[in-house]
């Protein structure tokens, strides 16, 4: 993986993240996938037992400070 430190919001856009991910080799992408999967399972081992997740009904409103 290419190491780079940035403090720019420009590097946090979905497009920038997609470009970063596309710059990885297949092996690096798989390593990242395994790392994320391990992180999820370490923090929530019961996630594999969740079956038949239901979609949220209704609307969601996001509030922000004016």
C-alpha positions as CSV (number, residue, x, y, z in Angstrom):
1,X,0.0,0.0,0.0
2,X,1.1,3.5,-0.7
3,X,1.8,5.4,2.5
4,X,0.7,9.0,2.5
5,X,-0.3,11.4,5.2
6,X,-2.8,14.0,4.3
7,X,-4.8,16.6,6.3
8,X,-6.9,17.6,3.3
9,X,-10.7,17.1,3.2
10,X,-10.2,16.6,-0.5
11,X,-8.7,13.2,0.2
12,X,-11.7,12.1,2.1
13,X,-14.2,12.2,-0.7
14,X,-15.8,9.0,-2.1
15,X,-14.0,9.6,-5.4
16,X,-10.6,10.0,-3.7
17,X,-11.2,6.8,-1.6
18,X,-12.2,4.9,-4.7
19,X,-9.1,6.1,-6.6
20,X,-6.9,5.0,-3.6
21,X,-8.5,1.6,-3.5
22,X,-8.1,1.1,-7.3
23,X,-4.4,2.0,-7.0
24,X,-3.9,-1.1,-4.8
25,X,-2.9,-4.5,-6.2
26,X,-5.3,-7.4,-6.0
27,X,-3.3,-8.9,-3.1
28,X,-3.4,-5.5,-1.2
29,X,-7.1,-5.3,-1.8
30,X,-7.6,-8.8,-0.4
31,X,-5.4,-8.0,2.6
32,X,-7.4,-4.9,3.3
33,X,-10.7,-6.9,3.0
34,X,-9.4,-9.5,5.5
35,X,-8.2,-6.8,7.8
36,X,-11.6,-5.1,7.8
37,X,-13.4,-8.4,8.2
38,X,-11.2,-9.4,11.2
39,X,-11.8,-5.9,12.8
40,X,-15.6,-6.3,12.5
41,X,-15.6,-9.8,13.9
42,X,-13.3,-8.8,16.7
43,X,-15.6,-6.0,17.8
44,X,-18.9,-7.8,17.1
45,X,-18.5,-11.6,17.0
46,X,-22.3,-12.1,17.0
47,X,-22.7,-10.4,13.6
48,X,-22.5,-13.7,11.8
49,X,-25.6,-14.9,13.8
50,X,-27.8,-12.0,12.6
51,X,-30.4,-13.4,10.2
52,X,-33.2,-11.8,8.3
53,X,-32.3,-8.1,8.9
54,X,-35.2,-5.9,8.4
55,X,-35.2,-2.6,6.5
56,X,-35.9,0.5,8.5
57,X,-39.4,1.8,7.7
58,X,-40.3,5.5,7.7
59,X,-38.1,8.4,7.2
60,X,-34.9,9.4,8.9
61,X,-34.2,13.0,9.7
62,X,-30.7,14.3,10.3
63,X,-30.5,17.3,12.6
64,X,-27.6,19.7,12.6
65,X,-26.7,22.7,14.6
66,X,-27.5,25.9,12.7
